[in-house]
Amino acid sequence: MPAAVPQFRAGELAVLRIGGEAGEPVPVDVSEPQLRPGVRALFANANRYPGRLRFRVGEDGWAVQPGEGRVIDLGGPHRPEILVPGADVRGALGAFIFHHDVTTENPPHARHDFMKIAYVLDGVYDFRVGDAEFSGGAGTTVVVSRGSHHAFVTATGGRLLFVSAPAGNEELFPGLGRLGPAASVEQIAEVDRRFATTAPAGSNEP
């Protein structure tokens, strides 16, 4: 039997659980006319991210103050702080800050489901996007096209603000964080598969 189609009012905060007891996606008819386009888009994307999804309908806006983001411990040099999860903005974008110590190695990878920009908040970074190379300190903006292999390192440590469109990049980190430091190559590869992430051809990275 199809899942019931919820109704939403302006200003309402909805919290939904997507997935059954065994983690299987719950079917939702995203073609129902009473679902707004943005809500339909979120439902269409929801099965990719089992768990709790939030979205706000009709809000004017809100602020995320310093220290209010969700920090994910990945057990390495990258410490993501999620500021705006895509589920809060109907999947339009996602925003997070990477906090870094000195980072000398960062294997290149490509995200095929979204593009993103990186804005240097603190420190000095060296970027590689495809065959292009850039270096810059605070105030530098780097555009990473959808599907471009990219990487960055920093000899100073620092902070990078990332905004991806549509949302998705920020949802990768909770999945990696749940795996913990003892995650197997197969487990990491499954997260990469879910989020359409690839390494360059011939790379030894999973």
C-alpha positions as CSV (number, residue, x, y, z in Angstrom):
1,M,0.0,0.0,0.0
2,P,1.5,3.4,-0.9
3,A,2.6,5.6,2.0
4,A,0.3,8.4,3.0
5,V,1.1,11.8,1.4
6,P,1.6,14.4,4.2
7,Q,0.2,17.9,4.0
8,F,2.3,20.9,4.9
9,R,1.5,24.5,5.9
10,A,3.6,27.6,5.6
11,G,6.1,27.9,8.5
12,E,5.7,24.2,9.5
13,L,8.7,22.2,10.4
14,A,8.4,18.6,9.3
15,V,10.5,15.7,10.6
16,L,10.2,12.5,8.6
17,R,11.7,9.1,9.0
18,I,12.6,7.5,5.7
19,G,13.3,3.8,5.8
20,G,11.7,0.8,7.5
21,E,12.9,-1.3,10.4
22,A,15.4,-3.0,8.2
23,G,16.5,0.3,6.7
24,E,14.6,-0.3,3.5
25,P,13.2,2.9,1.8
26,V,9.5,3.6,2.4
27,P,7.8,4.2,-1.0
28,V,6.4,7.7,-1.4
29,D,4.4,8.8,-4.4
30,V,6.4,11.9,-5.3
31,S,4.0,12.7,-8.2
32,E,1.1,13.5,-5.9
33,P,-0.1,17.0,-6.9
34,Q,-0.6,18.2,-3.3
35,L,3.2,18.0,-2.7
36,R,4.9,21.2,-3.6
37,P,7.7,21.0,-6.2
38,G,10.4,21.5,-3.6
39,V,8.9,18.8,-1.4
40,R,8.6,16.4,-4.3
41,A,12.3,16.9,-5.0
42,L,13.2,16.2,-1.4
43,F,11.1,13.0,-1.4
44,A,12.7,11.9,-4.7
45,N,16.1,12.3,-3.1
46,A,15.2,11.0,0.3
47,N,15.7,7.3,-0.4
48,R,19.3,8.0,-1.0
49,Y,19.7,9.2,2.6
50,P,17.9,6.8,5.0
51,G,17.3,8.5,8.4
52,R,15.8,11.6,9.6
53,L,15.2,14.4,7.1
54,R,13.9,17.9,8.0
55,F,12.6,20.7,5.8
56,R,11.0,24.0,6.5
57,V,8.2,25.3,4.3
58,G,7.5,29.0,4.0
59,E,10.1,30.3,6.5
60,D,11.7,33.7,5.8
61,G,15.1,32.5,6.9
62,W,17.2,31.7,10.0
63,A,20.8,32.1,11.3
64,V,23.4,29.6,12.3
65,Q,25.6,31.2,14.9
66,P,29.3,30.3,15.4
67,G,29.7,27.0,17.1
68,E,26.1,25.9,16.3
69,G,27.0,23.7,13.3
70,R,27.0,19.9,13.6
71,V,30.7,18.8,13.9
72,I,31.5,15.3,12.5
73,D,34.5,13.5,13.9
74,L,36.1,11.6,11.0
75,G,39.3,10.7,12.9
76,G,41.6,12.6,10.5
77,P,42.8,16.0,9.4
78,H,39.3,17.0,8.0
79,R,36.8,18.1,10.6
80,P,33.5,19.0,8.9
81,E,31.0,21.3,10.6
82,I,27.6,21.1,8.8
83,L,26.0,24.5,8.8
84,V,23.1,24.0,6.4
85,P,21.9,20.5,5.6
86,G,20.1,20.2,2.3
87,A,17.1,18.7,4.1
88,D,16.5,22.1,5.6
89,V,16.4,23.9,2.3
90,R,14.5,21.5,0.1
91,G,17.7,20.0,-1.3
92,A,18.7,23.2,-3.0
93,L,22.2,23.3,-1.5
94,G,24.3,22.2,1.4
95,A,26.9,24.2,3.3
96,F,29.7,23.2,5.7
97,I,33.1,24.3,7.0
98,F,36.2,22.1,6.9
99,H,38.5,22.7,9.9
100,H,42.0,21.6,9.1
101,D,45.3,21.1,10.8
102,V,48.3,21.0,8.5
103,T,47.3,18.6,5.7
104,T,50.0,17.4,3.3
105,E,48.0,14.5,1.6
106,N,44.5,14.5,0.2
107,P,43.7,12.0,-2.6
108,P,41.9,13.5,-5.6
109,H,38.2,12.6,-6.0
110,A,35.2,13.7,-8.0
111,R,31.6,14.2,-6.9
112,H,29.2,13.6,-9.8
113,D,25.9,14.7,-8.3
114,F,26.7,18.3,-7.5
115,M,29.1,21.2,-8.1
116,K,30.6,23.2,-5.3
117,I,32.5,26.3,-4.4
118,A,35.3,26.5,-1.8
119,Y,35.9,29.8,0.1
120,V,39.0,30.1,2.2
121,L,38.2,31.5,5.6
122,D,41.6,31.1,7.3
123,G,45.0,29.8,6.3
124,V,46.6,29.2,2.9
125,Y,45.5,26.4,0.6
126,D,46.8,24.8,-2.6
127,F,44.0,23.4,-4.8
128,R,44.0,21.2,-7.9
129,V,40.8,21.0,-9.9
130,G,41.2,18.8,-13.0
131,D,44.4,20.0,-14.6
132,A,44.2,23.5,-13.0
133,E,46.1,24.6,-9.9
134,F,45.4,27.5,-7.6
135,S,46.8,28.8,-4.4
136,G,45.3,31.3,-2.1
137,G,44.6,32.6,1.4
138,A,41.6,34.1,3.1
139,G,39.1,35.4,0.6
140,T,40.0,33.1,-2.2
141,T,37.1,31.3,-4.0
142,V,37.6,28.1,-6.0
143,V,34.9,26.7,-8.3
144,V,34.7,22.9,-8.5
145,S,32.5,21.7,-11.4
146,R,30.3,18.7,-11.2
147,G,32.4,15.6,-11.9
148,S,35.8,17.4,-11.7
149,H,38.5,15.5,-9.8
150,H,39.9,17.8,-7.2
151,A,42.1,17.9,-4.1
152,F,43.6,20.5,-1.7
153,V,46.4,20.6,0.9
154,T,47.4,23.3,3.4
155,A,50.8,23.8,5.1
156,T,49.3,26.2,7.6
157,G,46.0,24.6,8.6
158,G,42.9,26.7,8.3
159,R,39.2,26.7,7.5
160,L,37.3,26.2,4.2
161,L,33.7,27.0,3.6
162,F,32.1,24.7,1.0
163,V,28.7,25.2,-0.6
164,S,27.4,22.5,-2.9
165,A,24.5,22.6,-5.3
166,P,22.3,20.7,-5.2
167,A,22.7,19.4,-1.7
168,G,24.5,16.1,-1.0
169,N,28.1,16.7,-0.2
170,E,27.3,17.6,3.5
171,E,25.3,14.4,3.8
172,L,28.4,12.2,3.1
173,F,30.1,13.1,6.4
174,P,27.6,11.7,8.9
175,G,27.8,8.4,7.0
176,L,31.6,8.3,7.2
177,G,31.5,9.3,10.8
178,R,29.2,6.5,11.7
179,L,31.7,4.0,10.2
180,G,34.4,5.1,12.7
181,P,38.2,4.9,12.3
182,A,38.2,1.1,11.8
183,A,36.0,1.3,8.6
184,S,36.9,-1.2,6.0
185,V,37.7,-0.4,2.4
186,E,34.5,-2.0,1.3
187,Q,32.4,0.1,3.8
188,I,34.0,3.4,2.6
189,A,33.5,2.3,-1.1
190,E,29.8,1.8,-0.4
191,V,29.5,5.4,1.0
192,D,31.3,6.7,-2.1
193,R,28.9,4.7,-4.3
194,R,25.9,6.2,-2.5
195,F,27.3,9.7,-3.1
196,A,28.5,9.2,-6.6
197,T,32.2,9.7,-5.7
198,T,35.0,8.4,-7.8
199,A,38.8,8.5,-7.8
200,P,40.8,9.2,-11.0
201,A,41.3,6.2,-13.4
202,G,44.3,4.1,-12.4
203,S,44.2,5.4,-8.8
204,N,44.8,3.0,-6.0
205,E,42.2,4.8,-3.8
206,P,39.0,2.9,-3.1
